[in-house]
Amino acid sequence: MPIKIAIIGAGSVGFTRRAVQDVLCVPELQDTEFAFMDINESSVGITEKLCSRDIEAAGLDAIVRVHPDRREALKGADYVFSFIRGGDIEALRNDTEIPLKYGVDQCIADTLAPGGIMYGQRTIPILLSICKDISEVSKPDCMFISHSNPMAMNTWACNKYGYGVKYVGLCHGVEHGFGQICTALGLPKEEVSYVCAGVNHQTWFIRVAHKGRDVTGEVLEAFEKDEQLAKNEKLRIDMLRRFGYYSTESNGHLSEYVQWYRKRPMEMAQWTNSEESWSTGETGGYLRAMLERADWYEEEVPKWLEGPTRTFNAEERSPEHTSFIIEAIETGRVYRGHFNVINNGSIANLPDDCCVEVPGYVDGNGINPITVGELPMGCAAVCSQTVHTQRLSMEAAVHGNETWLRQAMMMDPLTGAVCTPPEVWQMVDELLVAEEQWLPQYEASVFEAARKRLAEDYIEPGGPEAPAIIPPRSPEEMRKAREDATKHVGEE
């Protein structure tokens, strides 16, 4: 029998089209029914046209249907994908610009720090409502596969409060980090094995081996000698130097999760290379990229309908976990990947109930995480800070508890490095007032009290003046930059 996959947030055109292509690269899944749903009718309409066009050109039996009603999309689903964001671009602007007034300088703001904490407040209630619908109208063993950040908080909340729905979080950070390690060592991926474990976006390569020989101790020197990596991963290499193990995620991501690198604006340049890429740590880099992408998509995505259709074969399949999980469950072929799941002893020196990212195997019985044992003590200490901030934030999001929200902000490593407790309290007031429309779990009195304090007892934030956020480029400027970057390609 064909399976049904519901994709919530299918207006994310690139992600959704890629996910559909990956699934349909599996011969046994080429008659899948896809149910698309998104609150943005225009975007999901483009996604449906692109995917249906690809399927028709390939002569496959797969079906794509758009459903304006979420429960109808979820009805009878075997799998559910989530590509949602909690809040729009203005929410991301608030997450970035309000903390910056207090000296909390974020690059991406989607996992930890004030931006990640507020992102969780907006996203977790939506995911829990999807879990409720899945429990009521989808297949009894339906698996909810989410790509939504903040990954660990979301996964923790949905496994604890998600109506018994099977929920797993997926991220591609481990694969990207592994590729960098192989590049630095000058080794083909197929010859290298590794163990990577920790908390999402703080997952550590605790063992790297080449044909069975442990080369973990050679990784630092290899990164230091690689000119490109040494330029763009300065902060990650410093963490590798001091903790002994390479951590997943970009330089800009990692910089937000610890208290050492973003608290003095005059020192930022030694840890980032923002001239080459915003993701190395540019102040508000992700906000700028999203603003640029929104304008770019407005012009470019409709043109995709005139471009070539996609094909469905093994060579075209991406390394994203999602399709491999479904293939393993549906066919019994074994797949090894890294998954965000509840710890339950996989990492012995992190709390059993927290969300961890660990290796695991998938077969007809589902996802089976492995027991890693203990993380190196320093790595576990870094993750522990994150876990306790996540716990407070996650519970605040579920219960609408402003005390836990404020405590989460105080416990956040980067925020605590630059803000006093009164500043943290006031920053939370500003964020609550700015984002009230996306926070239905909080009582009206919470926002009223915050507005009153801001009107009557406002204090000017102290500390050094933070860098300004670079204005977004226009589509014309982006096109010119791309042309300049590629104009010498193919020349002698």
N, C-alpha and C positions, 0 to 999 in steps of 0.2 A: 504494500500500500504506500502511496506517496506520503511524504511527511509534509507538515505545515509549519512554516517559520513566520512568526509575526515580528516585524521590525518597528519598534516604537522610536520615533525620532528619525524616520526615514527621509525627512527633508534634508538631512545631512548627505548631500548628493554623492560626494566622493567616497565616504565611508560605506554608504549603503550599496552603491554600485560595485565596489570592491568586494564586499561581503557576499553579494549575490554571485558574482563571478567565481569566487573561491569555492562556494558550495557546489556550483554547477560544473566545476572542474572534476568533481567526483562522479564517475559514470553511474553509480547506483543512485545518485541524488538528482539526476537531471530531469526528473518529473516533479520536483518540489513545488509546492504552492507557497508563494510569498504574500503575506498580508502587510501592506504598508500603512502606517498611521503617523501623522505629524500635525501639530497645530498650525504649521505654516503650509497652507494649501497649495500655494504657488510652487514652493520648493519641492514638496512631495510629488506634485504633478510632473515636474521635470524629471525627477528620479524614476518615476513609473514609466515615462516615455522612453528614457534611455535604456532601462533594463528590459522592457518589453521589446524594444527594437533589437537589442543584442540577442535576446532569446529567439525571436522570430528569424533573424538572419542565420542563426546557427541551426535552426530546424529542431529545437528541443521541445519537449512536452511540458516544460515548466510554465507556471502561470503566475502573473503578478496582478494583485488587486489592491486598490486603495480604499481604505475604510475611514470615513470621517469620525466614526465612533470607535473608541479604543476597545471596549469590551467585544465589539463585533470582530475586530481584528484579532483579538486574543482567543476568540471562541474556537475550541478544538485544537489549539496550537500544541505542537510537540516541543517546540523551542521558541524562546523569545529573545530577541536581541534588543539592547537599549543603547542608543546613541544620544540620549537627551542631555541637555544642559538645564540646570535650574536657574532661571533668570536669563535676561537677554544681555546685549552688549553694554547696556547702561549699568547693569548689576556688576559686570566685570570692571567697568570704569570706577564704580563706587569702591569695589574691593581693592582697587589699586591706588586710587587717588586719595581717598580719605586716610588710610594708614600712612601714606607718604607725608602728609602734613605733620605726623607725629614722629617722623624719622624712620618708619618701618618701610624699607626700600625692598620691593618685591619685583622679580622679573616676570613670573608666570602667574602666581596667585591662584592655584587650583588644587593644592594638595594639603599644605600646612600653612602656617602664618595666618594673618587675619583673612586674607583672600580665600584660602582653602577652608578655613573654619566657617566663613559665611557661605561659601559655595555648598558646604555640607548642610547648612541650615535650610538652604533653598531646595536642594536636590533630594535629600533623604525622604521627606514627606511624599514627594512625587513617586519615588521608587517603591515606597511602602504601599501606596495606593495601587500601583501596577501589580505588586505582589498579591494584594487582596483580590484584584480582578482575576489574576491567573489562578488563584486557589478556587475561584468560583466557576470559571467558564473554560479554562484550558484543560488539556489532558491531565489526568491525575499525577503522572510522573514528569510533567513538563519541566524543562530546565530553563532557568532565566540566566542568560549570559550577558553580562553588562560590561561596556567599555566606558562607562561614565565616571568621571572624577568628582570628588576626591575618592579614589578607588577603595582604599582601606576602610574609611569611615562608612561608605555606602555598603560595602560587603559585610561589615560587622553588623550594621543596623538591620540589613535585610535577612541575615541568617538568624539574628536574635528575635526580631519582631516581624518577620515577613510571612506570617501565616503558614509556616511550614514549607514554603516553596523552595525548591532546590536552586540555589543562587551561587554563581561563581563570577568573580571579577577577572578580567583579562587586560593585560598591558604588554606592550612590545619592548619595554625598556631592557629586559634581560637579553633579548636577541640583539638589540643594538649594542649593548655593552660587550657582549660576546664577540660581535663583529669587530669592534675596536681592539679588543685584546688580540684577536688573531692577526689583525693588520699590524699591530705594534710588534708582535712576535715574528711576523713574516711567515705564518703557518696557515695552511689550508684548513678551513673549518672542519672538514670531514676527518681530520687527524687529531682534533683537539676535543677532549671531554672536560666537563666542569661541573661543579656543584655551586649553585647560587641560591642564597636563602636570606631572608630578613623580612622587612616590612616594605610594602610597595613604594617604589621610588627611593628606598634605602635598602636595596637588596644587594648582598655582598658576594663576590666571587671568592668563596672560601677555599676552593681547590680548582686549579687549572692543571691539566695533564696533557702531555703530548705523547701519543702512543704508549700510554701507561706511565711515563716518567713525569713526576711532579715538577711543574715549572712555575708554580705560584710565586716563588721568590724571585723570579726573573721578570715579572710583569712591570715593576716600577722602573727598572733600568730601560726596558723596552719603550715605555711611554716617554721617558725623559729624552730618549734619542730620536723619537719620531717627531720631526719638525712640525707637522700639521697638528698632531694631537697635543704636543707640548704647548702650542699656541692657543688652542681652543678649549682645552680641558685643564687649565692651570689649577683651578680649585680642586677638581676631582683628583688630580695627581698629588696635590698637597695632602688631601685626605688619605690617599693610598700610602703616601710617605709616612704619615703619622699613625695610621691605624693598621697598616699592613695588608689591606685588601681593597680591591677596586669596587666602587659602588655604582649601581645602575643610575640611569637618568642623566640628563644633560647638565652641563656646568651651571646653567641658570637655575634649573630645578633644584639641584643639590644645595646651592648657595642659600636658599630660603629656609632650609630645614634645620640648620644649625646656627649657633649664635656667634660665630667667629669672623665671618667674611664680609657681611653687608652692613655693619653697624657704624663704620666710619667712611663717609663718602670720599674723602681724600685718598683712601687706600683701595678703592674699588678697582681701579685700573690694573693693579697687579694681579687680580684674580680673574679678570674677564678680558674678552677680546671683541667688544661690541662693534668695532668697525667692520668685522667680517660677518658676524651673525648675531641677531638679537638674542638667540637662545644660549649664548655663552654667559649672559648675565645682565643685559641692558635693563636699566630701570624702566619698568612698565613695558618691557619688550613684547610680551604676549598681547597686551591690550593694543599696542600699535599694530601688530601683525593681524589681529582680528579685525580692526577697523579697516586696514588696507584690504584684507581678504573680502570683507563684505562688499566694498566697492568693486573690487576685481570680479567677484562672482556675479555681481549684477550685470556686468558686461560680458563675461567670458562663458559662464555656464550654459546659457542658451545656445551658444555656438557649438557646444558639444553635440547637439542634436544633428548638426550637419557633418560631424566628423566620422571617422571609421567606427564600425561596430567592434565589439570585443569578441574574442574567441575563448573557448573553454577546453583547455587541455592542461596537462601537468606542468608544462613549461610556463604557463600564464598564471599559475596559482601563487599567491603571496605566502610568506611564512607566518601570517597571523594565525593564532591558535584556533579560532572559531570553527572553521570548516573541518579541521583535523579532529576536533572533539566530536563533532557530529558524525564524521566518517567512522571514527573508532566505535562509538556507541551503536551506530546503525549496522556496521559490517563486522565488528569484532576485531578489526585490525588494531594492533596496539600502537598508541601514540604517546611519546614522552614530551612534556612541556612544563611550563611554570605557571602556577595558578594562584590566585588570591582566594584563600579559604580560611575557615576558622582553625586556629592553631591545633587544639586538641593533642598537644604533646609533640607535634612535628619539630618544633624548636624548643628544647628543654628549658632554656633560660629566658623565655618570654612568656607572658601570661597565657594560660590555656585558652581563654575565651577571646583573645584578640584576633585580629585578621593578620595573617602572614602570607608572604609570597614564597612558595616552595616548589621544588620539583614534584612531579607526579606522573602517573601513568593512567591512560584512558583506554578502556576496552568496553565490551558489551555490558559490563557492570557499572560503568560510570567513571568518575574521576577518583583516583586513588592516590592521595598525597603520600609521600614517603617520610620516614622519620629521619630528620637531619642530625639530631643530637643538639649539642650546645653550639651557639655561635661563639667565635672568639670574644673574650670579655669586653674589649673596647667596642666592638661592633654591636654587641648586645646592649651596652650602655647607651649608645647613640639611638638605637631603636627604641629603648625603653622610654626615653624622653618623649619620643614621637607617640608611642602607644598611649601614654597617660594623657597627653593632650588630645589625642583622637577619642579616647573614651569619654572625656568630659564633653567634647564637641558633639559626638554622636548621640549621647544621651540627651544633651540639650536640644538637639534637632528633633529627636523623637518626642520629647515631652514638653517642648516649649518652655524650658526652664532657663530663665535669664541668669540666674546665679551660676549655673554650670557653664553657660556661655562665657560669662565674664572670667570665670576661673580658667577655662580653656585658653582664653586670650592671655591671661597672666602666665600660664605654664608654657605657652608657646616659646621655644628657645629664642627666635629672632626678635619677637616683640619684647620679651623680657630683657634682652640685651640693650635695648635703646629707650624703653618707656618706664616711667614711674607708675605705681598703682593708680593714682588719680588720673593719669593720662590714659591708661588702659581703659578705665571705667568710662571716661568721656568718649574715647574712640568708639567703644561699643555703642554708646548712646547715638553717636552720629551714624554708625552703620545701621543700627536698627531703624532709625527714622528714615534714612535714605532707601531702605529695602523693605519697608513695611508691606508693600504690595505682594511680595514673594514669600512672606513668612506667616501663613495663616495659623500655624500652631501656637503662636504667641498671643496672649490676651491683649485686648485693646489698651488696657491700663498700663502695660509695659511701654508702649509707644508714647502714650500721653505723659507718663512720668519722665521719659527720656527727653521729650520736647521741652518740658518744663525746666529740667535741669540745664539744658543747653541755652535756654533763653535767660535764665536767672543767674546761673553760677558758672558760666563758661570761663575756662582758663586757657590762656594761650600756650600751645605746646612748646616745650623747651627743646634743647638739643641742637645739633648742627643742622644747617639748612640742607635738605636732601636735593639730589640732582633733579632737573626737570625732565619730564617725559618728552621724548622726541615726537614731534607731530607726525601723523601718518602721511605717507606719500600717496599721491593720486595714482589712478590706474596708468596714466600716461607716463608718470615718473617711474613706476614699477616696470613698465614695458621697456622704457629706455635703459634702465639699469640691467634688465635681463639681456637686452641686445648688446650692451657694452661688455657684459660678462662672457658672452658667447661669440663675439664677432671674430675672434681669432681661431675658433675651432675649425679644423680642417686645413688651416694654412700651413705652409711649410715654414 
